[in-house]
Amino acid sequence: MLTKGDKYLIIFIIIISLLSLVFINKSALHYGKKYVSIQVDGEEFKRIIFDKTVIGKTIPIKTEFGYNLIEIGDEKVRVIEADCPDQLDVKQGYISKVGEVIVCLPNRLVIEIKGLDEKRDVDYISH
């Protein structure tokens, strides 16, 4: 049987846990502005900062490795066309969160969403 003190302790621990979740979501996971980093063969090909002027824009990526057509949405990005055989990058759909990645191995293409605030990286959260 739980005593009155045990119940207060359980409630206190739950409240502290919820407050820490709110703190992490508001401060540690806030990256400010986001941008898309498009990399081909390990080198950055293009960097696009999300704003109202790029919504609906398509970006063709034609390299010696292949062709991809990238669409920029409202703070999200996807591959809408590719000449790779498996089409996994097209099937993946939109990505919108910092750290999410679309990869097309045959075309050596990596599309990653990054935050402009470099202090808010994974190491910042884990330390």
MOPAC internal coordinates of N, CA, C and O (Angstrom, degrees):
PM7 1SCF
backbone

  N    0.0000 0     0.00 0     0.00 0    0    0    0
  C    1.4489 1     0.00 0     0.00 0    1    0    0
  C    1.5291 1   108.55 1     0.00 0    2    1    0
  O    1.2310 1   121.17 1   -43.61 1    3    2    1
  N    1.3258 1   115.37 1   136.39 1    3    2    1
  C    1.4560 1   120.65 1  -179.99 1    5    3    2
  C    1.5184 1   110.77 1   -83.21 1    6    5    3
  O    1.2310 1   121.57 1   -45.09 1    7    6    5
  N    1.3099 1   114.60 1   134.91 1    7    6    5
  C    1.4629 1   118.81 1   175.69 1    9    7    6
  C    1.5256 1   109.10 1   -84.39 1   10    9    7
  O    1.2310 1   121.32 1    -7.00 1   11   10    9
  N    1.3250 1   115.08 1   173.00 1   11   10    9
  C    1.4595 1   120.61 1   179.47 1   13   11   10
  C    1.5329 1   110.48 1   -62.13 1   14   13   11
  O    1.2310 1   120.01 1   140.99 1   15   14   13
  N    1.3072 1   117.58 1   -39.01 1   15   14   13
  C    1.4655 1   122.31 1   178.55 1   17   15   14
  C    1.5273 1   112.00 1   -64.60 1   18   17   15
  O    1.2310 1   120.21 1   140.64 1   19   18   17
  N    1.3514 1   117.20 1   -39.36 1   19   18   17
  C    1.4643 1   121.06 1   177.35 1   21   19   18
  C    1.5291 1   111.03 1   -61.80 1   22   21   19
  O    1.2310 1   120.49 1   137.09 1   23   22   21
  N    1.3222 1   116.66 1   -42.91 1   23   22   21
  C    1.4729 1   121.15 1   179.75 1   25   23   22
  C    1.5253 1   110.68 1   -63.51 1   26   25   23
  O    1.2310 1   120.04 1   137.61 1   27   26   25
  N    1.3349 1   117.53 1   -42.39 1   27   26   25
  C    1.4643 1   120.90 1   177.92 1   29   27   26
  C    1.5284 1   110.80 1   -63.17 1   30   29   27
  O    1.2310 1   120.57 1   139.71 1   31   30   29
  N    1.3263 1   116.51 1   -40.29 1   31   30   29
  C    1.4581 1   121.06 1   179.26 1   33   31   30
  C    1.5328 1   111.21 1   -63.74 1   34   33   31
  O    1.2310 1   120.12 1   136.33 1   35   34   33
  N    1.3152 1   117.37 1   -43.67 1   35   34   33
  C    1.4693 1   121.59 1   178.87 1   37   35   34
  C    1.5277 1   110.42 1   -62.84 1   38   37   35
  O    1.2310 1   120.25 1   135.16 1   39   38   37
  N    1.3256 1   117.13 1   -44.84 1   39   38   37
  C    1.4677 1   121.20 1   179.34 1   41   39   38
  C    1.5284 1   110.19 1   -63.46 1   42   41   39
  O    1.2310 1   120.26 1   138.77 1   43   42   41
  N    1.3256 1   117.11 1   -41.23 1   43   42   41
  C    1.4648 1   121.60 1   179.09 1   45   43   42
  C    1.5311 1   111.16 1   -61.94 1   46   45   43
  O    1.2310 1   120.06 1   135.90 1   47   46   45
  N    1.3235 1   117.49 1   -44.10 1   47   46   45
  C    1.4686 1   121.77 1   179.79 1   49   47   46
  C    1.5288 1   110.61 1   -64.52 1   50   49   47
  O    1.2310 1   119.95 1   139.38 1   51   50   49
  N    1.3228 1   117.71 1   -40.62 1   51   50   49
  C    1.4675 1   121.26 1   178.65 1   53   51   50
  C    1.5268 1   110.76 1   -63.97 1   54   53   51
  O    1.2310 1   120.28 1   136.86 1   55   54   53
  N    1.3258 1   117.06 1   -43.14 1   55   54   53
  C    1.4726 1   120.73 1  -179.86 1   57   55   54
  C    1.5275 1   110.70 1   -63.97 1   58   57   55
  O    1.2310 1   120.06 1   135.94 1   59   58   57
  N    1.3286 1   117.49 1   -44.06 1   59   58   57
  C    1.4680 1   121.21 1   178.47 1   61   59   58
  C    1.5287 1   110.42 1   -62.24 1   62   61   59
  O    1.2310 1   119.96 1   139.55 1   63   62   61
  N    1.3265 1   117.69 1   -40.45 1   63   62   61
  C    1.4664 1   121.11 1   178.93 1   65   63   62
  C    1.5212 1   111.35 1   -63.15 1   66   65   63
  O    1.2310 1   120.08 1   135.35 1   67   66   65
  N    1.3139 1   117.45 1   -44.65 1   67   66   65
  C    1.4627 1   121.33 1   179.63 1   69   67   66
  C    1.5267 1   111.57 1   -65.33 1   70   69   67
  O    1.2310 1   120.37 1   139.02 1   71   70   69
  N    1.3246 1   116.89 1   -40.98 1   71   70   69
  C    1.4618 1   119.83 1   178.44 1   73   71   70
  C    1.5296 1   111.77 1   -64.49 1   74   73   71
  O    1.2310 1   120.18 1   142.58 1   75   74   73
  N    1.3238 1   117.26 1   -37.42 1   75   74   73
  C    1.4627 1   119.50 1   178.65 1   77   75   74
  C    1.5280 1   111.13 1   -68.08 1   78   77   75
  O    1.2310 1   119.72 1   144.27 1   79   78   77
  N    1.3270 1   118.14 1   -35.73 1   79   78   77
  C    1.4623 1   120.91 1   175.54 1   81   79   78
  C    1.5200 1   111.36 1   -62.86 1   82   81   79
  O    1.2310 1   120.44 1   136.52 1   83   82   81
  N    1.3202 1   116.77 1   -43.48 1   83   82   81
  C    1.4639 1   121.08 1   178.47 1   85   83   82
  C    1.5262 1   109.97 1   -61.94 1   86   85   83
  O    1.2310 1   120.22 1   136.39 1   87   86   85
  N    1.3126 1   117.18 1   -43.61 1   87   86   85
  C    1.4664 1   121.19 1   179.31 1   89   87   86
  C    1.5245 1   111.47 1   -60.78 1   90   89   87
  O    1.2310 1   120.07 1   134.38 1   91   90   89
  N    1.3198 1   117.46 1   -45.62 1   91   90   89
  C    1.4624 1   121.31 1  -179.35 1   93   91   90
  C    1.5227 1   110.64 1   -63.40 1   94   93   91
  O    1.2310 1   120.23 1   135.51 1   95   94   93
  N    1.3203 1   117.17 1   -44.49 1   95   94   93
  C    1.4662 1   120.03 1  -179.35 1   97   95   94
  C    1.5205 1   112.44 1   -65.25 1   98   97   95
  O    1.2310 1   119.74 1   145.00 1   99   98   97
  N    1.3176 1   118.10 1   -35.00 1   99   98   97
  C    1.4655 1   120.38 1  -176.47 1  101   99   98
  C    1.5150 1   113.23 1   -84.15 1  102  101   99
  O    1.2310 1   119.41 1   145.12 1  103  102  101
  N    1.3149 1   118.72 1   -34.88 1  103  102  101
  C    1.4625 1   118.83 1  -174.22 1  105  103  102
  C    1.5261 1   113.55 1  -107.53 1  106  105  103
  O    1.2310 1   119.86 1   126.37 1  107  106  105
  N    1.2843 1   117.87 1   -53.63 1  107  106  105
  C    1.4597 1   120.03 1  -171.82 1  109  107  106
  C    1.5190 1   113.04 1   -73.33 1  110  109  107
  O    1.2310 1   119.40 1   150.24 1  111  110  109
  N    1.3197 1   118.76 1   -29.76 1  111  110  109
  C    1.4532 1   120.94 1  -177.76 1  113  111  110
  C    1.5187 1   113.16 1   -98.28 1  114  113  111
  O    1.2310 1   119.47 1  -170.64 1  115  114  113
  N    1.3100 1   118.61 1     9.36 1  115  114  113
  C    1.4611 1   121.74 1   178.94 1  117  115  114
  C    1.5257 1   108.67 1   -93.54 1  118  117  115
  O    1.2310 1   120.58 1   -62.42 1  119  118  117
  N    1.3199 1   116.50 1   117.58 1  119  118  117
  C    1.4578 1   121.20 1  -174.70 1  121  119  118
  C    1.5228 1   113.20 1  -104.57 1  122  121  119
  O    1.2310 1   119.21 1  -177.67 1  123  122  121
  N    1.3089 1   119.12 1     2.33 1  123  122  121
  C    1.4590 1   120.05 1  -175.29 1  125  123  122
  C    1.5146 1   109.28 1    70.40 1  126  125  123
  O    1.2310 1   120.54 1    45.67 1  127  126  125
  N    1.3146 1   116.57 1  -134.33 1  127  126  125
  C    1.4668 1   120.57 1   178.83 1  129  127  126
  C    1.5239 1   110.23 1   -75.43 1  130  129  127
  O    1.2310 1   121.64 1   -32.21 1  131  130  129
  N    1.3316 1   114.48 1   147.79 1  131  130  129
  C    1.4574 1   120.98 1   178.31 1  133  131  130
  C    1.5279 1   109.23 1  -112.96 1  134  133  131
  O    1.2310 1   121.52 1   -22.57 1  135  134  133
  N    1.3255 1   114.70 1   157.43 1  135  134  133
  C    1.4607 1   119.45 1   174.03 1  137  135  134
  C    1.5198 1   109.93 1  -143.30 1  138  137  135
  O    1.2310 1   121.28 1   -17.22 1  139  138  137
  N    1.3314 1   115.15 1   162.78 1  139  138  137
  C    1.4556 1   122.31 1   178.43 1  141  139  138
  C    1.5203 1   107.92 1  -102.20 1  142  141  139
  O    1.2310 1   120.83 1   -51.71 1  143  142  141
  N    1.3085 1   116.01 1   128.29 1  143  142  141
  C    1.4576 1   121.71 1   174.60 1  145  143  142
  C    1.5271 1   107.57 1  -107.01 1  146  145  143
  O    1.2310 1   120.66 1   -63.70 1  147  146  145
  N    1.3320 1   116.34 1   116.30 1  147  146  145
  C    1.4622 1   121.83 1   178.47 1  149  147  146
  C    1.5225 1   106.90 1  -103.46 1  150  149  147
  O    1.2310 1   121.09 1   -60.87 1  151  150  149
  N    1.3360 1   115.52 1   119.13 1  151  150  149
  C    1.4624 1   120.68 1  -176.60 1  153  151  150
  C    1.5214 1   109.60 1  -119.51 1  154  153  151
  O    1.2310 1   121.02 1   -43.40 1  155  154  153
  N    1.3157 1   115.65 1   136.60 1  155  154  153
  C    1.4574 1   122.03 1   176.01 1  157  155  154
  C    1.5196 1   107.88 1  -123.79 1  158  157  155
  O    1.2310 1   121.10 1   -54.71 1  159  158  157
  N    1.3099 1   115.50 1   125.29 1  159  158  157
  C    1.4644 1   122.81 1   179.36 1  161  159  158
  C    1.5297 1   111.92 1    55.58 1  162  161  159
  O    1.2310 1   120.58 1  -141.81 1  163  162  161
  N    1.3395 1   116.50 1    38.19 1  163  162  161
  C    1.4543 1   122.28 1   174.80 1  165  163  162
  C    1.5137 1   115.90 1    85.18 1  166  165  163
  O    1.2310 1   119.52 1   176.74 1  167  166  165
  N    1.3251 1   118.53 1    -3.26 1  167  166  165
  C    1.4654 1   121.29 1   179.98 1  169  167  166
  C    1.5221 1   109.94 1  -117.71 1  170  169  167
  O    1.2310 1   120.96 1   -36.90 1  171  170  169
  N    1.3240 1   115.77 1   143.10 1  171  170  169
  C    1.4637 1   119.41 1  -178.15 1  173  171  170
  C    1.5300 1   109.84 1   -67.67 1  174  173  171
  O    1.2310 1   121.56 1   -57.91 1  175  174  173
  N    1.3274 1   114.62 1   122.09 1  175  174  173
  C    1.4593 1   123.05 1  -178.49 1  177  175  174
  C    1.5254 1   110.90 1   -90.86 1  178  177  175
  O    1.2310 1   121.20 1   139.68 1  179  178  177
  N    1.3440 1   115.31 1   -40.32 1  179  178  177
  C    1.4571 1   120.46 1  -178.52 1  181  179  178
  C    1.5240 1   109.07 1  -157.49 1  182  181  179
  O    1.2310 1   121.23 1   -31.97 1  183  182  181
  N    1.3411 1   115.25 1   148.03 1  183  182  181
  C    1.4683 1   122.23 1   176.40 1  185  183  182
  C    1.5253 1   106.80 1  -126.91 1  186  185  183
  O    1.2310 1   120.90 1   -54.22 1  187  186  185
  N    1.3393 1   115.88 1   125.78 1  187  186  185
  C    1.4627 1   120.39 1  -177.39 1  189  187  186
  C    1.5194 1   108.64 1  -126.19 1  190  189  187
  O    1.2310 1   120.58 1   -60.89 1  191  190  189
  N    1.3260 1   116.50 1   119.11 1  191  190  189
  C    1.4612 1   121.43 1   177.01 1  193  191  190
  C    1.5216 1   108.22 1   -83.66 1  194  193  191
  O    1.2310 1   120.70 1   -47.26 1  195  194  193
  N    1.3334 1   116.27 1   132.74 1  195  194  193
  C    1.4628 1   120.67 1   179.39 1  197  195  194
  C    1.5255 1   110.20 1   -67.44 1  198  197  195
  O    1.2310 1   120.48 1   -55.25 1  199  198  197
  N    1.3079 1   116.69 1   124.75 1  199  198  197
  C    1.4605 1   122.61 1   168.88 1  201  199  198
  C    1.5308 1   107.86 1  -157.18 1  202  201  199
  O    1.2310 1   120.24 1     0.75 1  203  202  201
  N    1.3008 1   117.15 1  -179.25 1  203  202  201
  C    1.4666 1   121.21 1  -174.14 1  205  203  202
  C    1.5276 1   112.63 1   -66.37 1  206  205  203
  O    1.2310 1   119.79 1   155.38 1  207  206  205
  N    1.3272 1   118.01 1   -24.62 1  207  206  205
  C    1.4654 1   120.27 1  -176.32 1  209  207  206
  C    1.5251 1   113.49 1   -75.27 1  210  209  207
  O    1.2310 1   119.33 1   162.34 1  211  210  209
  N    1.3265 1   118.88 1   -17.66 1  211  210  209
  C    1.4679 1   120.71 1  -177.09 1  213  211  210
  C    1.5231 1   113.26 1  -101.80 1  214  213  211
  O    1.2310 1   119.68 1   176.88 1  215  214  213
  N    1.3254 1   118.22 1    -3.12 1  215  214  213
  C    1.4661 1   120.86 1  -179.14 1  217  215  214
  C    1.5244 1   109.23 1   -64.56 1  218  217  215
  O    1.2310 1   120.88 1   -51.84 1  219  218  217
  N    1.3334 1   115.92 1   128.16 1  219  218  217
  C    1.4590 1   122.07 1   179.61 1  221  219  218
  C    1.5184 1   114.42 1    83.95 1  222  221  219
  O    1.2310 1   119.96 1   179.75 1  223  222  221
  N    1.3104 1   117.68 1    -0.25 1  223  222  221
  C    1.4616 1   121.89 1  -178.66 1  225  223  222
  C    1.5277 1   109.98 1   -77.38 1  226  225  223
  O    1.2310 1   120.44 1   -38.95 1  227  226  225
  N    1.3240 1   116.76 1   141.05 1  227  226  225
  C    1.4610 1   121.24 1   174.68 1  229  227  226
  C    1.5254 1   108.52 1  -112.00 1  230  229  227
  O    1.2310 1   121.34 1   -37.62 1  231  230  229
  N    1.3194 1   115.03 1   142.38 1  231  230  229
  C    1.4629 1   121.28 1  -177.24 1  233  231  230
  C    1.5296 1   108.50 1  -125.09 1  234  233  231
  O    1.2310 1   120.05 1   -67.95 1  235  234  233
  N    1.3231 1   117.50 1   112.05 1  235  234  233
  C    1.4674 1   119.03 1   175.86 1  237  235  234
  C    1.5290 1   110.19 1   -79.85 1  238  237  235
  O    1.2310 1   121.03 1   -46.26 1  239  238  237
  N    1.3173 1   115.64 1   133.74 1  239  238  237
  C    1.4644 1   121.77 1   177.05 1  241  239  238
  C    1.5273 1   106.56 1  -117.74 1  242  241  239
  O    1.2310 1   120.46 1   -76.40 1  243  242  241
  N    1.3127 1   116.73 1   103.60 1  243  242  241
  C    1.4625 1   121.75 1   179.50 1  245  243  242
  C    1.5198 1   107.81 1  -116.69 1  246  245  243
  O    1.2310 1   121.25 1   -64.41 1  247  246  245
  N    1.3178 1   115.21 1   115.59 1  247  246  245
  C    1.4609 1   120.79 1  -179.99 1  249  247  246
  C    1.5193 1   108.91 1  -130.14 1  250  249  247
  O    1.2310 1   120.79 1     0.70 1  251  250  249
  N    1.3118 1   116.09 1  -179.30 1  251  250  249
  C    1.4646 1   120.48 1   177.00 1  253  251  250
  C    1.5314 1   111.70 1   -65.14 1  254  253  251
  O    1.2310 1   120.21 1   161.44 1  255  254  253
  N    1.3387 1   117.20 1   -18.56 1  255  254  253
  C    1.4622 1   121.13 1  -177.60 1  257  255  254
  C    1.5247 1   112.90 1   -89.72 1  258  257  255
  O    1.2310 1   119.69 1   157.66 1  259  258  257
  N    1.3371 1   118.20 1   -22.34 1  259  258  257
  C    1.4561 1   120.56 1  -179.89 1  261  259  258
  C    1.5144 1   112.59 1   156.48 1  262  261  259
  O    1.2310 1   121.63 1     9.81 1  263  262  261
  N    1.3302 1   114.48 1  -170.19 1  263  262  261
  C    1.4669 1   121.57 1  -174.82 1  265  263  262
  C    1.5253 1   110.16 1  -124.92 1  266  265  263
  O    1.2310 1   120.60 1   -44.71 1  267  266  265
  N    1.3154 1   116.45 1   135.29 1  267  266  265
  C    1.4648 1   123.36 1   173.55 1  269  267  266
  C    1.5198 1   108.10 1  -137.62 1  270  269  267
  O    1.2310 1   120.60 1   -35.17 1  271  270  269
  N    1.3285 1   116.46 1   144.83 1  271  270  269
  C    1.4566 1   121.96 1   174.93 1  273  271  270
  C    1.5231 1   107.11 1  -117.49 1  274  273  271
  O    1.2310 1   120.96 1   -60.16 1  275  274  273
  N    1.3243 1   115.78 1   119.84 1  275  274  273
  C    1.4625 1   122.12 1  -174.61 1  277  275  274
  C    1.5173 1   108.99 1  -107.18 1  278  277  275
  O    1.2310 1   120.90 1   -42.58 1  279  278  277
  N    1.3313 1   115.88 1   137.42 1  279  278  277
  C    1.4624 1   121.41 1   177.90 1  281  279  278
  C    1.5240 1   109.33 1  -114.73 1  282  281  279
  O    1.2310 1   120.79 1   -48.20 1  283  282  281
  N    1.3320 1   116.09 1   131.80 1  283  282  281
  C    1.4602 1   122.23 1   177.56 1  285  283  282
  C    1.5195 1   107.93 1  -100.19 1  286  285  283
  O    1.2310 1   120.41 1   -53.90 1  287  286  285
  N    1.3309 1   116.82 1   126.10 1  287  286  285
  C    1.4588 1   121.95 1   176.06 1  289  287  286
  C    1.5183 1   110.48 1  -108.09 1  290  289  287
  O    1.2310 1   121.01 1    19.82 1  291  290  289
  N    1.3123 1   115.67 1  -160.18 1  291  290  289
  C    1.4586 1   121.54 1   179.27 1  293  291  290
  C    1.5281 1   108.87 1   -76.53 1  294  293  291
  O    1.2310 1   120.38 1   -87.85 1  295  294  293
  N    1.3167 1   116.89 1    92.15 1  295  294  293
  C    1.4703 1   125.24 1  -176.24 1  297  295  294
  C    1.5250 1   112.49 1    58.53 1  298  297  295
  O    1.2310 1   120.88 1  -145.51 1  299  298  297
  N    1.3326 1   115.92 1    34.49 1  299  298  297
  C    1.4594 1   121.33 1   175.19 1  301  299  298
  C    1.5262 1   108.33 1  -148.97 1  302  301  299
  O    1.2310 1   120.67 1   -18.32 1  303  302  301
  N    1.3134 1   116.33 1   161.68 1  303  302  301
  C    1.4624 1   121.40 1  -176.79 1  305  303  302
  C    1.5250 1   108.98 1  -145.92 1  306  305  303
  O    1.2310 1   121.09 1   -29.10 1  307  306  305
  N    1.3466 1   115.53 1   150.90 1  307  306  305
  C    1.4600 1   120.17 1   176.58 1  309  307  306
  C    1.5196 1   109.43 1  -153.45 1  310  309  307
  O    1.2310 1   121.06 1   -15.62 1  311  310  309
  N    1.3312 1   115.58 1   164.38 1  311  310  309
  C    1.4552 1   122.05 1   173.10 1  313  311  310
  C    1.5205 1   106.29 1   -97.95 1  314  313  311
  O    1.2310 1   120.35 1   -55.88 1  315  314  313
  N    1.3345 1   116.94 1   124.12 1  315  314  313
  C    1.4703 1   119.02 1  -178.29 1  317  315  314
  C    1.5277 1   112.44 1  -103.91 1  318  317  315
  O    1.2310 1   120.46 1   165.95 1  319  318  317
  N    1.3246 1   116.72 1   -14.05 1  319  318  317
  C    1.4569 1   119.69 1  -179.97 1  321  319  318
  C    1.5203 1   109.00 1  -154.27 1  322  321  319
  O    1.2310 1   120.99 1   -40.03 1  323  322  321
  N    1.3332 1   115.72 1   139.97 1  323  322  321
  C    1.4669 1   120.41 1   178.41 1  325  323  322
  C    1.5200 1   109.12 1  -154.38 1  326  325  323
  O    1.2310 1   120.60 1   -26.64 1  327  326  325
  N    1.3203 1   116.45 1   153.36 1  327  326  325
  C    1.4629 1   119.84 1   178.85 1  329  327  326
  C    1.5310 1   112.66 1  -100.81 1  330  329  327
  O    1.2310 1   120.33 1  -166.80 1  331  330  329
  N    1.3174 1   116.98 1    13.20 1  331  330  329
  C    1.4680 1   120.34 1   177.65 1  333  331  330
  C    1.5359 1   109.27 1   -78.02 1  334  333  331
  O    1.2310 1   119.77 1   -27.38 1  335  334  333
  N    1.3331 1   118.04 1   152.62 1  335  334  333
  C    1.4673 1   120.24 1  -174.14 1  337  335  334
  C    1.5326 1   115.27 1   -69.40 1  338  337  335
  O    1.2310 1   119.30 1   145.02 1  339  338  337
  N    1.3186 1   118.94 1   -34.98 1  339  338  337
  C    1.4670 1   119.97 1  -174.02 1  341  339  338
  C    1.5279 1   114.33 1   -88.31 1  342  341  339
  O    1.2310 1   119.29 1   158.12 1  343  342  341
  N    1.3276 1   118.96 1   -21.88 1  343  342  341
  C    1.4696 1   124.08 1   177.02 1  345  343  342
  C    1.5354 1   113.41 1    59.79 1  346  345  343
  O    1.2310 1   119.98 1  -154.37 1  347  346  345
  N    1.3218 1   117.65 1    25.63 1  347  346  345
  C    1.4683 1   120.43 1  -179.45 1  349  347  346
  C    1.5212 1   111.98 1   -64.58 1  350  349  347
  O    1.2310 1   120.14 1   145.33 1  351  350  349
  N    1.3104 1   117.33 1   -34.67 1  351  350  349
  C    1.4655 1   120.33 1   179.06 1  353  351  350
  C    1.5245 1   111.57 1   -67.29 1  354  353  351
  O    1.2310 1   119.98 1   145.51 1  355  354  353
  N    1.3212 1   117.64 1   -34.49 1  355  354  353
  C    1.4691 1   121.52 1   177.46 1  357  355  354
  C    1.5251 1   109.92 1   -71.90 1  358  357  355
  O    1.2310 1   120.56 1   138.61 1  359  358  357
  N    1.3233 1   116.54 1   -41.39 1  359  358  357
  C    1.4701 1   121.40 1  -178.19 1  361  359  358
  C    1.5250 1   112.75 1   -69.40 1  362  361  359
  O    1.2310 1   119.77 1   158.54 1  363  362  361
  N    1.3183 1   118.04 1   -21.46 1  363  362  361
  C    1.4662 1   120.57 1  -177.77 1  365  363  362
  C    1.5184 1   112.33 1   -65.62 1  366  365  363
  O    1.2310 1   119.69 1   147.23 1  367  366  365
  N    1.3059 1   118.19 1   -32.77 1  367  366  365
  C    1.4644 1   121.15 1   179.16 1  369  367  366
  C    1.5146 1   112.20 1    83.32 1  370  369  367
  O    1.2310 1   121.76 1    23.40 1  371  370  369
  N    1.3347 1   114.25 1  -156.60 1  371  370  369
  C    1.4698 1   120.55 1  -175.42 1  373  371  370
  C    1.5259 1   112.28 1   -75.17 1  374  373  371
  O    1.2310 1   120.96 1   -33.44 1  375  374  373
  N    1.3293 1   115.77 1   146.56 1  375  374  373
  C    1.4577 1   122.31 1   165.59 1  377  375  374
  C    1.5222 1   106.71 1  -121.25 1  378  377  375
  O    1.2310 1   120.62 1   -34.50 1  379  378  377
  N    1.3497 1   116.42 1   145.50 1  379  378  377
  C    1.4640 1   118.57 1  -175.17 1  381  379  378
  C    1.5246 1   114.15 1  -141.97 1  382  381  379
  O    1.2310 1   119.61 1   168.30 1  383  382  381
  N    1.3139 1   118.34 1   -11.70 1  383  382  381
  C    1.4626 1   120.58 1  -176.21 1  385  383  382
  C    1.5246 1   110.59 1  -101.32 1  386  385  383
  O    1.2310 1   121.07 1   -30.71 1  387  386  385
  N    1.3146 1   115.56 1   149.29 1  387  386  385
  C    1.4609 1   120.87 1   178.22 1  389  387  386
  C    1.5267 1   109.04 1   -60.43 1  390  389  387
  O    1.2310 1   121.02 1   -49.73 1  391  390  389
  N    1.3171 1   115.66 1   130.27 1  391  390  389
  C    1.4598 1   121.30 1  -179.53 1  393  391  390
  C    1.5154 1   113.63 1   100.12 1  394  393  391
  O    1.2310 1   119.52 1   162.56 1  395  394  393
  N    1.3338 1   118.53 1   -17.44 1  395  394  393
  C    1.4613 1   120.36 1   178.38 1  397  395  394
  C    1.5273 1   109.47 1   -72.72 1  398  397  395
  O    1.2310 1   121.32 1   -31.72 1  399  398  397
  N    1.3476 1   115.09 1   148.28 1  399  398  397
  C    1.4597 1   120.62 1  -172.82 1  401  399  398
  C    1.5242 1   109.93 1  -138.24 1  402  401  399
  O    1.2310 1   120.78 1   -37.75 1  403  402  401
  N    1.3264 1   116.12 1   142.25 1  403  402  401
  C    1.4645 1   123.14 1   167.11 1  405  403  402
  C    1.5259 1   105.77 1  -113.61 1  406  405  403
  O    1.2310 1   120.90 1   -48.41 1  407  406  405
  N    1.3366 1   115.89 1   131.59 1  407  406  405
  C    1.4630 1   120.21 1  -178.08 1  409  407  406
  C    1.5220 1   109.38 1  -126.33 1  410  409  407
  O    1.2310 1   120.54 1   -46.15 1  411  410  409
  N    1.3220 1   116.58 1   133.85 1  411  410  409
  C    1.4617 1   123.30 1   171.76 1  413  411  410
  C    1.5276 1   106.42 1  -120.39 1  414  413  411
  O    1.2310 1   120.60 1   -80.63 1  415  414  413
  N    1.3224 1   116.45 1    99.37 1  415  414  413
  C    1.4654 1   120.59 1  -174.97 1  417  415  414
  C    1.5258 1   113.50 1   -65.18 1  418  417  415
  O    1.2310 1   118.93 1   135.39 1  419  418  417
  N    1.3547 1   119.65 1   -44.61 1  419  418  417
  C    1.4703 1   117.77 1  -179.54 1  421  419  418
  C    1.5315 1   113.17 1   -60.20 1  422  421  419
  O    1.2310 1   120.17 1   145.55 1  423  422  421
  N    1.3289 1   117.28 1   -34.45 1  423  422  421
  C    1.4682 1   121.23 1  -178.76 1  425  423  422
  C    1.5268 1   112.79 1   -94.99 1  426  425  423
  O    1.2310 1   120.34 1  -178.53 1  427  426  425
  N    1.3243 1   116.96 1     1.47 1  427  426  425
  C    1.4741 1   123.45 1  -179.83 1  429  427  426
  C    1.5272 1   111.96 1    54.35 1  430  429  427
  O    1.2310 1   121.12 1  -137.12 1  431  430  429
  N    1.3175 1   115.46 1    42.88 1  431  430  429
  C    1.4604 1   122.40 1  -177.05 1  433  431  430
  C    1.5217 1   110.16 1  -110.34 1  434  433  431
  O    1.2310 1   120.75 1   -46.47 1  435  434  433
  N    1.3269 1   116.18 1   133.53 1  435  434  433
  C    1.4647 1   122.49 1   174.30 1  437  435  434
  C    1.5219 1   107.32 1  -129.52 1  438  437  435
  O    1.2310 1   120.89 1   -53.44 1  439  438  437
  N    1.3306 1   115.91 1   126.56 1  439  438  437
  C    1.4628 1   121.76 1   175.71 1  441  439  438
  C    1.5154 1   106.15 1  -116.24 1  442  441  439
  O    1.2310 1   120.60 1   -57.84 1  443  442  441
  N    1.3226 1   116.46 1   122.16 1  443  442  441
  C    1.4652 1   120.87 1  -176.19 1  445  443  442
  C    1.5182 1   110.00 1  -132.08 1  446  445  443
  O    1.2310 1   121.06 1   -39.55 1  447  446  445
  N    1.3325 1   115.57 1   140.45 1  447  446  445
  C    1.4593 1   120.47 1   174.44 1  449  447  446
  C    1.5199 1   107.27 1   -94.38 1  450  449  447
  O    1.2310 1   121.22 1   -51.88 1  451  450  449
  N    1.3254 1   115.26 1   128.12 1  451  450  449
  C    1.4600 1   121.30 1  -178.29 1  453  451  450
  C    1.5202 1   109.34 1  -126.83 1  454  453  451
  O    1.2310 1   121.05 1   -19.89 1  455  454  453
  N    1.3327 1   115.60 1   160.11 1  455  454  453
  C    1.4549 1   121.15 1   176.50 1  457  455  454
  C    1.5196 1   110.46 1  -100.98 1  458  457  455
  O    1.2310 1   120.50 1   -35.62 1  459  458  457
  N    1.3244 1   116.65 1   144.38 1  459  458  457
  C    1.4661 1   120.21 1   179.35 1  461  459  458
  C    1.5195 1   112.03 1   -70.57 1  462  461  459
  O    1.2310 1   120.21 1   154.40 1  463  462  461
  N    1.3365 1   117.21 1   -25.60 1  463  462  461
  C    1.4589 1   121.28 1   179.59 1  465  463  462
  C    1.5220 1   108.37 1   -83.30 1  466  465  463
  O    1.2310 1   120.07 1   -82.72 1  467  466  465
  N    1.3279 1   117.47 1    97.28 1  467  466  465
  C    1.4620 1   121.80 1  -175.09 1  469  467  466
  C    1.5229 1   113.26 1   -69.38 1  470  469  467
  O    1.2310 1   119.59 1   161.89 1  471  470  469
  N    1.3243 1   118.39 1   -18.11 1  471  470  469
  C    1.4598 1   120.87 1   179.74 1  473  471  470
  C    1.5222 1   111.55 1   -71.42 1  474  473  471
  O    1.2310 1   120.18 1   163.18 1  475  474  473
  N    1.3160 1   117.26 1   -16.82 1  475  474  473
  C    1.4626 1   121.60 1  -176.02 1  477  475  474
  C    1.5183 1   111.46 1  -100.02 1  478  477  475
  O    1.2310 1   120.00 1  -137.90 1  479  478  477
  N    1.2907 1   117.61 1    42.10 1  479  478  477
  C    1.4466 1   121.85 1  -179.32 1  481  479  478
  C    1.5284 1   109.47 1   -86.46 1  482  481  479
  O    1.2310 1   120.36 1     0.58 1  483  482  481
  N    1.3235 1   116.91 1  -179.42 1  483  482  481
  C    1.4617 1   121.76 1  -178.41 1  485  483  482
  C    1.5190 1   111.05 1   -58.63 1  486  485  483
  O    1.2310 1   119.79 1   140.25 1  487  486  485
  N    1.3142 1   118.00 1   -39.75 1  487  486  485
  C    1.4623 1   120.78 1  -179.55 1  489  487  486
  C    1.5219 1   111.72 1   -63.96 1  490  489  487
  O    1.2310 1   120.15 1   147.74 1  491  490  489
  N    1.3166 1   117.31 1   -32.26 1  491  490  489
  C    1.4633 1   120.71 1   177.86 1  493  491  490
  C    1.5262 1   110.23 1   -64.34 1  494  493  491
  O    1.2310 1   120.49 1   139.20 1  495  494  493
  N    1.3135 1   116.67 1   -40.80 1  495  494  493
  C    1.4652 1   120.86 1  -178.03 1  497  495  494
  C    1.5201 1   110.70 1   -72.30 1  498  497  495
  O    1.2310 1   119.75 1   141.74 1  499  498  497
  N    1.3367 1   118.09 1   -38.26 1  499  498  497
  C    1.4566 1   120.06 1  -174.34 1  501  499  498
  C    1.5261 1   113.62 1   -83.26 1  502  501  499
  O    1.2310 1   119.31 1   167.20 1  503  502  501
  N    1.3225 1   118.92 1   -12.80 1  503  502  501
  C    1.4694 1   120.51 1   179.62 1  505  503  502
  C    1.4784 1   109.46 1  -104.08 1  506  505  503
  O    1.2310 1   120.10 1   180.00 1  507  506  505

